[in-house]
Amino acid sequence: MKDKIIRFMRGRYGNDQLSGFLIWTGLIVMVLDAIIKTGILYGLGLVMVIYGYVRVFSKKYSLRSAQNKWFLEKTAGVRLYFKKLKKSKEAGKEYRIFICNKCDQLIRVPRGRGKIEIRCPKCGNKFIKKS
């Protein structure tokens, strides 16, 4: 059975961030419609789920890749915000998290050191912040 699935998926685009977003958002919208009972949201959610699976099973690599690249560019700010939020929670009260202005690298710095010069380990950019 596993070999049949592997043979079927050979040459297909597969799952990416946009497909996952469409499928999960569609499912959430469908569950929301089950609570609200409008019917319109259910149809919208169903269309999102179906389109997500169409993308997964598609053989048009260049088109699907361009769509995913566009999606990642448009959601970069939101994804970076939640990544920083997650890292800040993990760092706790002992560290602060800063973002490099040039390359968006997250940098962990000990708290309570006053104004310090921070050097990005990825691109070498230097900036001064209060820890």
C-alpha positions, 0 to 999 in steps of 0.5 A: 500500500505504501508503495502505491502511494509513493508511486502515485505521488511521484512527479506531483508537487506535494505539500507546502506552506500555502497548501497546509494553510489552505487546508487547515484554514478551510477546516477551521472555517467549516467547524466555525460554520458548524457552530454558527450554521450559516452554510456560506462559511461551510462552502468557503471552507470546502473550496479552500480544502479542495484547492489545498488538495489540488495544489498537493496533487498538482504536477505544475511545479513552477506555478505552485512554487511561484504561488508558495513564494508569493504567499511566503513573501506576503506573510513574512511579517506575521510569521516573524512576529509569531516566531519572535513571540515563541522564542521570547517565551522560550527565553524566559526572564533571563534573555531578550530577543532582538531581530537583526535589521538586515537579515531578520535573524533572531538574536538572544541577549542576556537581560540587565546588561544595559546598553550593549552593542549587538553583532548579528552572527549571521550577517555581521550587522552591529546595532546598539540596544538596551538589554 
